[in-house]
Amino acid sequence: MHAKHKRCAYGKNSRKKEQQQLEHLLDSKEGELLQAQLLNFTSSLRRSGMEIDAAPQSWFEAFDLLIDFLSGKPKTEKIIVFIDEMPWLDTPKSGFVTAFEHFWNGWAAGQDNLLLVACGSATTWIVDRLLSNKGGLYNRVTQEMHLAPFTLKECEEYYREHGVVMDRYDQVQCYMAIGGIPYYMSFIDPGYSLAQNIDRLLFTRNGLLTLEFGRLFGSLFSSPEPYKQVIRLLADYREGLKREDIAKLLNMSSGGTLSKLLEALVVSDFVTRYQYFGKSKREVYYKLTDFYSLFYIRFVEKGRRMNVDYWQNNQLTPSVTAWRGLAFEDVCMVHVQQIRQALGILGVQSEASPWHYVSVDKKMGAQIDLLINRSDRIVDICEMKFCVNTYRMDKKADESIRNKIQVVMDTVRGRKAIHPVIVTTYGLAKNEYSSRIQRVITTG
């Protein structure tokens, strides 16, 4: 054999050997993880009172142990089995889903006194493997419970319960930075101001939320990079983007893969789908509405700031002031249901979205934070005003409202009454301009 061919043959064999070694290493790590999970499963059974000599070697054996344990319980006794973080038990080659299907279909489904609660933070796994399962678990779910982020009211109750004293203004600001995620909210130290807490959590090298962005997507998605790409892109487009625009800007196919990715971000509460007023029903926009991601990308990742006092020192800067106004609009957009409730129109069919209009000759236009088009022949024009005190209208604000009313009257089909609404922190001060406003909604 020619020397060159010998080297090629040797290289090929070496790569094959390296691949085998890598596969062996991965298999051994997966095996170690599986054994650790089975040990934890066994420990849970022991803590519940079961005597076990040796840990099971597979999920089939583990679920057989569970059957043995539960079979000894009286049939008149209600049994609740809670499996937390189920997606992370389904490691490669573990056979978890197959074993779980066998457990449920072969025994558990026939136990009228058994309630099984499957829980997991990886929402896409829950949807794909349980809710939309096409195999042995098809149509087996009795009830699903989606745990959405807290609303502002729920955050207020949480902070009160945990002894965190914040006024309404700071509670909304906190929501703008970390959202209504109880895990993040638990890091707020009542001994510090909100600005100090944000510095401590996000603007120090080892802050509890400084590295959370990378960890978050890695914990939710097996291949996190495409998801982070979409999130970073949407962070630059406040009004959101259509799927084809996302595909074009990221040089991706706009087919099923991107659709599935976007759906995963929607069900995981990172992204919200919108159909803008006046646009075609087929024009669906995707907008980033995860507040932690928005704040992190804008101020931490892009700013590259690791100054421990950054947030405290920049409270009055134009960039932070502008951010507050825009972020408050986003907070209101994820509280549309609460705004409807405050308006007393939960029973009225309506469509809600931001809206902007420019006439063909570009001489007339308007941008509305939130427009609610109601079936009772009323259109609510909602203006969002984030203020540290009571909001006070002036001549400029009044002219802006009057212009928007006129544009909507000229644009909306059919005769409808136009109601200007102010959504603000502490209410609206009465003066010569305030009488034009039909309703005032506060965040409290």
C-alpha positions as CSV (number, residue, x, y, z in Angstrom):
1,M,0.0,0.0,0.0
2,H,1.2,3.5,-0.8
3,A,2.4,5.5,2.2
4,K,-0.2,8.2,1.6
5,H,-2.9,5.6,1.6
6,K,-1.5,4.1,4.8
7,R,-1.7,7.5,6.5
8,C,-5.3,8.0,5.3
9,A,-6.3,4.5,6.6
10,Y,-4.6,5.3,9.9
11,G,-6.4,8.6,10.2
12,K,-9.7,7.0,9.5
13,N,-9.2,4.3,12.1
14,S,-8.0,6.9,14.6
15,R,-11.2,9.0,14.1
16,K,-13.3,5.9,14.4
17,K,-11.6,4.9,17.7
18,E,-12.0,8.4,19.0
19,Q,-15.7,8.4,18.1
20,Q,-16.1,5.1,19.9
21,Q,-14.3,6.4,23.0
22,L,-16.5,9.5,22.9
23,E,-19.7,7.4,22.6
24,H,-18.5,5.2,25.5
25,L,-17.8,8.3,27.6
26,L,-21.2,9.8,26.8
27,D,-22.9,6.4,27.5
28,S,-21.1,6.2,30.9
29,K,-22.1,9.7,31.8
30,E,-25.7,9.0,30.8
31,G,-25.5,5.8,32.8
32,E,-24.3,7.6,35.9
33,L,-27.1,10.2,35.6
34,L,-29.7,7.4,35.2
35,Q,-28.4,5.6,38.3
36,A,-28.4,8.9,40.3
37,Q,-32.0,9.5,39.2
38,L,-33.0,6.0,40.1
39,L,-31.4,6.3,43.5
40,N,-33.3,9.5,44.1
41,F,-36.5,7.7,43.1
42,T,-35.7,4.9,45.5
43,S,-35.0,7.4,48.3
44,S,-38.4,9.0,47.8
45,L,-40.1,5.6,48.2
46,R,-38.1,4.9,51.3
47,R,-39.1,8.2,52.8
48,S,-42.7,7.3,52.1
49,G,-42.3,4.2,54.2
50,M,-41.3,1.5,51.6
51,E,-38.6,-1.0,52.6
52,I,-36.2,-1.5,49.6
53,D,-33.1,-3.7,49.7
54,A,-31.5,-2.5,46.4
55,A,-32.1,0.3,44.0
56,P,-33.7,-0.5,40.7
57,Q,-31.5,-0.7,37.6
58,S,-34.1,0.6,35.1
59,W,-37.2,2.7,35.0
60,F,-39.3,-0.4,34.4
61,E,-38.0,-1.8,37.7
62,A,-38.5,1.6,39.4
63,F,-42.2,1.8,38.4
64,D,-42.7,-1.9,39.4
65,L,-41.5,-0.9,42.8
66,L,-44.0,2.0,42.8
67,I,-46.8,-0.4,41.9
68,D,-45.8,-2.7,44.7
69,F,-45.8,0.1,47.2
70,L,-49.1,1.7,46.1
71,S,-50.9,-1.7,45.8
72,G,-50.6,-2.0,49.6
73,K,-52.6,1.1,50.1
74,P,-56.4,0.8,50.9
75,K,-58.6,1.3,47.9
76,T,-60.7,3.8,49.9
77,E,-57.6,6.0,50.4
78,K,-56.9,8.8,48.0
79,I,-53.4,8.4,46.6
80,I,-51.5,11.3,45.0
81,V,-48.2,10.7,43.2
82,F,-46.3,13.8,42.4
83,I,-43.4,13.6,39.9
84,D,-41.5,16.8,39.7
85,E,-39.3,17.9,36.8
86,M,-40.4,14.9,34.8
87,P,-38.6,16.2,31.6
88,W,-35.2,15.7,33.2
89,L,-35.9,12.1,34.0
90,D,-36.3,11.4,30.3
91,T,-32.5,11.4,29.6
92,P,-31.2,9.8,26.3
93,K,-31.4,6.0,26.3
94,S,-33.1,6.0,29.8
95,G,-36.3,4.4,28.5
96,F,-38.3,6.6,30.9
97,V,-41.2,7.5,28.7
98,T,-41.7,3.9,27.6
99,A,-41.6,2.7,31.2
100,F,-44.0,5.4,32.3
101,E,-46.4,4.4,29.5
102,H,-46.3,0.8,30.7
103,F,-46.8,1.9,34.3
104,W,-49.8,4.1,33.4
105,N,-51.6,1.9,30.9
106,G,-50.8,-1.4,32.5
107,W,-51.8,-0.5,36.1
108,A,-52.2,3.1,37.2
109,A,-55.1,4.0,34.8
110,G,-57.2,1.3,36.5
111,Q,-56.8,2.8,40.0
112,D,-59.8,5.0,40.6
113,N,-58.3,6.4,43.8
114,L,-55.0,7.4,42.2
115,L,-54.1,11.0,41.1
116,L,-50.8,11.4,39.3
117,V,-49.4,14.9,38.9
118,A,-46.6,15.3,36.3
119,C,-44.8,18.6,36.6
120,G,-41.9,20.2,34.6
121,S,-40.4,23.6,33.8
122,A,-39.5,22.4,30.3
123,T,-42.9,23.3,28.8
124,T,-42.1,21.9,25.3
125,W,-41.4,18.5,26.7
126,I,-44.7,18.4,28.6
127,V,-46.5,19.5,25.4
128,D,-44.7,17.0,23.1
129,R,-44.5,14.0,25.4
130,L,-47.7,14.2,27.4
131,L,-50.3,16.7,26.0
132,S,-49.7,16.0,22.3
133,N,-48.4,12.4,22.7
134,K,-49.4,10.3,19.6
135,G,-48.3,7.0,21.2
136,G,-49.2,5.2,24.5
137,L,-50.0,8.4,26.4
138,Y,-52.4,9.7,23.8
139,N,-55.4,11.4,25.4
140,R,-54.4,10.3,28.9
141,V,-54.2,13.7,30.5
142,T,-57.3,14.6,32.6
143,Q,-56.4,18.2,33.4
144,E,-53.6,20.5,32.5
145,M,-52.5,23.5,34.5
146,H,-50.3,26.2,33.0
147,L,-48.4,28.1,35.6
148,A,-48.0,31.6,34.1
149,P,-45.9,34.4,35.6
150,F,-47.5,36.3,38.4
151,T,-49.6,39.4,37.6
152,L,-48.8,42.7,39.3
153,K,-51.5,42.0,41.9
154,E,-50.1,38.6,42.6
155,C,-46.6,40.1,42.9
156,E,-48.0,42.6,45.4
157,E,-49.5,39.8,47.5
158,Y,-46.2,37.8,47.3
159,Y,-44.1,40.7,48.5
160,R,-46.5,41.5,51.3
161,E,-46.4,37.9,52.4
162,H,-42.6,37.8,52.4
163,G,-42.1,41.1,54.2
164,V,-40.8,43.1,51.2
165,V,-41.9,46.7,51.4
166,M,-42.2,48.4,48.0
167,D,-44.5,51.1,46.9
168,R,-46.6,50.7,43.7
169,Y,-44.0,52.5,41.6
170,D,-41.1,50.2,42.6
171,Q,-43.3,47.1,42.3
172,V,-44.0,47.9,38.7
173,Q,-40.3,48.7,38.1
174,C,-39.3,45.4,39.6
175,Y,-41.8,43.7,37.3
176,M,-40.1,45.5,34.3
177,A,-36.7,44.1,35.3
178,I,-37.4,40.5,36.4
179,G,-41.1,39.9,35.6
180,G,-43.6,38.0,37.7
181,I,-41.3,34.9,38.3
182,P,-41.5,33.8,41.9
183,Y,-38.1,32.2,41.8
184,Y,-36.5,35.6,40.8
185,M,-38.7,37.5,43.2
186,S,-37.4,35.3,46.1
187,F,-34.0,36.9,45.6
188,I,-35.3,40.4,46.5
189,D,-33.8,41.3,49.9
190,P,-36.1,43.4,52.0
191,G,-33.1,45.1,53.6
192,Y,-32.2,46.8,50.4
193,S,-33.8,49.3,48.0
194,L,-35.0,48.1,44.6
195,A,-32.1,49.8,42.9
196,Q,-29.7,48.1,45.3
197,N,-31.3,44.7,44.7
198,I,-31.1,45.1,40.9
199,D,-27.4,46.0,41.2
200,R,-26.8,43.1,43.5
201,L,-28.7,40.6,41.3
202,L,-27.7,41.7,37.8
203,F,-24.7,44.1,37.8
204,T,-22.2,42.1,39.8
205,R,-20.0,39.4,38.4
206,N,-21.5,36.7,40.6
207,G,-25.0,38.1,40.9
208,L,-27.7,35.5,41.2
209,L,-29.3,36.6,37.9
210,T,-26.2,37.7,36.1
211,L,-25.6,34.3,34.5
212,E,-29.2,33.2,34.5
213,F,-29.9,34.0,30.9
214,G,-27.5,31.3,29.6
215,R,-28.6,28.8,32.2
216,L,-32.3,29.4,31.7
217,F,-32.4,28.4,28.0
218,G,-30.0,25.5,28.6
219,S,-32.4,24.2,31.2
220,L,-35.5,24.5,29.1
221,F,-34.3,23.5,25.6
222,S,-31.9,20.7,24.5
223,S,-30.5,22.9,21.8
224,P,-30.8,26.4,23.3
225,E,-28.8,28.5,20.7
226,P,-31.6,28.9,18.1
227,Y,-34.0,30.0,20.8
228,K,-31.6,32.5,22.1
229,Q,-31.0,33.8,18.6
230,V,-34.7,34.5,18.2
231,I,-35.0,36.1,21.6
232,R,-32.1,38.4,21.0
233,L,-33.5,39.4,17.6
234,L,-37.0,40.1,19.0
235,A,-35.4,42.2,21.8
236,D,-34.5,44.8,19.1
237,Y,-38.1,45.0,17.7
238,R,-40.6,46.4,20.2
239,E,-43.6,45.9,17.9
240,G,-42.6,42.3,17.2
241,L,-41.8,40.5,13.9
242,K,-43.7,38.2,11.6
243,R,-42.4,34.7,11.1
244,E,-41.0,35.4,7.6
245,D,-39.2,38.4,8.8
246,I,-37.6,36.4,11.6
247,A,-36.5,33.8,9.1
248,K,-35.0,36.4,6.8
249,L,-33.1,38.3,9.5
250,L,-31.7,35.1,11.0
251,N,-31.1,33.4,7.6
252,M,-33.4,30.5,8.6
253,S,-36.0,28.6,6.8
254,S,-39.6,29.8,7.6
255,G,-41.0,26.3,7.6
256,G,-42.0,23.9,10.3
257,T,-38.8,24.1,12.4
258,L,-39.1,27.8,13.0
259,S,-42.8,27.5,13.6
260,K,-42.2,24.8,16.2
261,L,-39.4,27.0,17.8
262,L,-41.7,30.0,18.0
263,E,-44.6,27.9,19.4
264,A,-42.2,26.6,22.1
265,L,-41.3,30.2,23.1
266,V,-45.0,31.1,23.2
267,V,-46.0,28.2,25.4
268,S,-43.0,28.9,27.7
269,D,-44.1,32.6,28.2
270,F,-41.1,34.2,26.5
271,V,-43.0,35.4,23.4
272,T,-46.6,36.6,22.8
273,R,-48.5,36.4,19.5
274,Y,-50.3,39.5,18.3
275,Q,-52.6,40.4,15.5
276,Y,-52.4,44.1,15.1
277,F,-55.6,46.1,14.7
278,G,-56.3,46.8,11.0
279,K,-53.9,44.1,9.7
280,S,-54.9,40.9,8.0
281,K,-55.8,38.0,10.3
282,R,-52.9,36.0,8.7
283,E,-50.4,38.7,9.7
284,V,-49.2,37.3,13.1
285,Y,-46.5,39.1,15.0
286,Y,-44.2,37.6,17.6
287,K,-43.2,40.0,20.4
288,L,-40.7,39.3,23.2
289,T,-42.6,39.7,26.5
290,D,-40.3,38.0,29.0
291,F,-39.2,41.0,31.1
292,Y,-36.0,39.4,32.5
293,S,-34.7,38.7,29.0
294,L,-35.6,42.2,27.8
295,F,-33.8,43.8,30.7
296,Y,-30.8,41.5,30.6
297,I,-30.2,42.0,26.8
298,R,-30.7,45.7,26.9
299,F,-28.7,46.6,30.0
300,V,-26.4,43.7,30.9
301,E,-25.5,41.8,27.8
302,K,-25.3,44.7,25.3
303,G,-24.1,47.2,27.9
304,R,-21.4,44.8,29.2
305,R,-21.7,46.6,32.5
306,M,-20.4,45.0,35.6
307,N,-20.4,48.1,37.8
308,V,-21.8,47.1,41.2
309,D,-23.6,50.5,41.5
310,Y,-24.6,50.9,37.9
311,W,-28.4,50.9,38.4
312,Q,-28.2,53.2,41.5
313,N,-26.1,55.7,39.6
314,N,-28.3,55.8,36.5
315,Q,-31.8,56.2,37.8
316,L,-32.2,59.7,36.3
317,T,-30.4,59.1,33.0
318,P,-32.3,59.6,29.7
319,S,-31.8,55.9,28.7
320,V,-33.3,54.6,31.9
321,T,-36.1,57.1,31.8
322,A,-37.0,56.1,28.2
323,W,-36.8,52.5,29.2
324,R,-39.3,52.9,32.0
325,G,-41.9,54.4,29.6
326,L,-41.5,51.6,27.0
327,A,-41.3,48.9,29.6
328,F,-44.5,50.1,31.3
329,E,-46.3,49.8,27.9
330,D,-45.1,46.2,27.8
331,V,-46.3,45.5,31.4
332,C,-49.7,46.9,30.4
333,M,-49.8,44.7,27.3
334,V,-49.4,41.5,29.4
335,H,-52.2,42.7,31.6
336,V,-54.8,43.3,28.9
337,Q,-57.2,41.0,30.7
338,Q,-56.9,43.0,33.9
339,I,-57.5,46.2,31.9
340,R,-60.6,44.7,30.4
341,Q,-61.8,43.8,33.9
342,A,-61.2,47.3,35.1
343,L,-63.2,48.6,32.2
344,G,-66.0,46.2,33.0
345,I,-65.9,44.5,29.6
346,L,-64.9,40.9,30.3
347,G,-68.2,39.8,28.9
348,V,-67.9,42.0,25.8
349,Q,-66.3,40.5,22.7
350,S,-63.2,42.7,21.9
351,E,-59.9,42.7,20.1
352,A,-56.9,44.4,21.8
353,S,-53.5,45.4,20.3
354,P,-51.1,48.3,19.8
355,W,-51.9,50.3,16.7
356,H,-50.2,52.8,14.5
357,Y,-51.5,54.5,11.4
358,V,-49.9,56.7,8.7
359,S,-52.1,58.1,5.9
360,V,-51.2,57.5,2.3
361,D,-50.0,61.1,1.9
362,K,-48.2,60.8,5.3
363,K,-49.9,64.0,6.5
364,M,-51.9,62.3,9.2
365,G,-50.8,59.6,11.6
366,A,-51.1,58.2,15.2
367,Q,-49.5,55.7,17.4
368,I,-51.7,54.2,20.1
369,D,-50.2,52.1,23.0
370,L,-53.3,49.9,23.2
371,L,-56.5,50.0,21.2
372,I,-59.5,47.9,22.3
373,N,-62.1,47.5,19.6
374,R,-65.3,46.4,21.3
375,S,-68.4,44.7,19.9
376,D,-70.6,47.1,21.9
377,R,-69.6,49.9,19.4
378,I,-66.9,51.5,21.5
379,V,-63.2,51.8,20.9
380,D,-61.0,52.4,23.9
381,I,-57.8,54.3,23.2
382,C,-55.5,53.4,26.1
383,E,-52.5,55.7,26.9
384,M,-49.9,54.3,29.3
385,K,-48.2,56.8,31.6
386,F,-45.7,55.5,34.2
387,C,-45.3,58.2,36.8
388,V,-43.8,58.5,40.3
389,N,-46.7,60.8,41.2
390,T,-50.3,61.5,40.0
391,Y,-50.2,62.0,36.2
392,R,-51.0,65.5,35.1
393,M,-52.1,66.2,31.5
394,D,-50.9,69.3,29.7
395,K,-51.8,71.0,26.5
396,K,-49.4,68.8,24.4
397,A,-50.9,65.6,25.9
398,D,-54.4,66.9,25.2
399,E,-53.6,67.7,21.6
400,S,-52.1,64.2,21.1
401,I,-55.3,62.6,22.5
402,R,-57.5,64.7,20.3
403,N,-55.4,63.8,17.2
404,K,-55.7,60.1,18.0
405,I,-59.4,60.3,18.5
406,Q,-59.8,61.9,15.1
407,V,-57.5,59.4,13.3
408,V,-59.4,56.5,14.9
409,M,-62.8,58.0,14.0
410,D,-61.7,58.4,10.3
411,T,-60.2,54.9,10.2
412,V,-62.4,52.5,12.1
413,R,-65.2,51.0,10.1
414,G,-68.7,51.7,11.3
415,R,-69.9,54.4,13.7
416,K,-68.3,53.9,17.1
417,A,-67.8,56.0,20.2
418,I,-64.1,56.7,21.0
419,H,-63.2,56.5,24.7
420,P,-59.8,57.8,25.8
421,V,-58.4,55.8,28.7
422,I,-55.4,56.5,30.9
423,V,-53.5,53.6,32.5
424,T,-51.1,54.9,35.1
425,T,-49.5,54.3,38.5
426,Y,-51.3,56.7,40.9
427,G,-54.2,58.2,39.0
428,L,-55.0,61.3,37.0
429,A,-54.9,64.9,38.4
430,K,-57.9,67.0,37.6
431,N,-57.3,70.1,35.5
432,E,-58.6,71.8,32.4
433,Y,-57.5,68.9,30.2
434,S,-58.5,65.8,32.3
435,S,-62.2,65.9,31.5
436,R,-61.6,64.5,28.1
437,I,-60.5,61.2,29.6
438,Q,-63.4,58.7,30.0
439,R,-61.7,56.2,32.3
440,V,-58.6,56.1,34.5
441,I,-57.0,52.7,35.5
442,T,-54.3,52.5,38.1
443,T,-51.8,49.6,38.6
444,G,-52.9,49.1,42.2
